[in-house]
Amino acid sequence: MKLKCIGISIGIILMIAAACFGSTDGSSDTPLAVALEPVFQFEPVLDGEEVVHDFVIQNQGNAELIIYKVQTG
């Protein structure tokens, strides 16, 4: 359950980042963070077991995208 919340939280963070940095008219130089897979459903695991998943972020904007910090909920 905890891992499910982590995946959902990361997805929400990425959508907020895309909304904040996205350009609606395309006229200004701004980055646009797009998650190819914004939500990932983790399978149940035993307590203490390590679970790893890579979230791929593409910059589809026309300026450099810098991600300073990512954290889970």
C-alpha positions, 0 to 999 in steps of 0.5 A: 500500500505504501509503495502504491502511494509513492507511485501515485505521489510521484505521478502527481508531482510530475503532472504539477511540474509539467503544468508549472513549466509548460507553455500554452502558446509556445512563444516563450522559451520554457521547459516542459516536463513530460512523464512517459509513464506518470503512474506506476502500479507497484506489486505487493512486496515483503517489508524491507524488500527493495523496489526500484522503478525508473520514471522517464522524464522528457523535456518537450519544451524549448529551454533546459529542464533542471529538476532540483529535487524529487520526493515521495509522499 
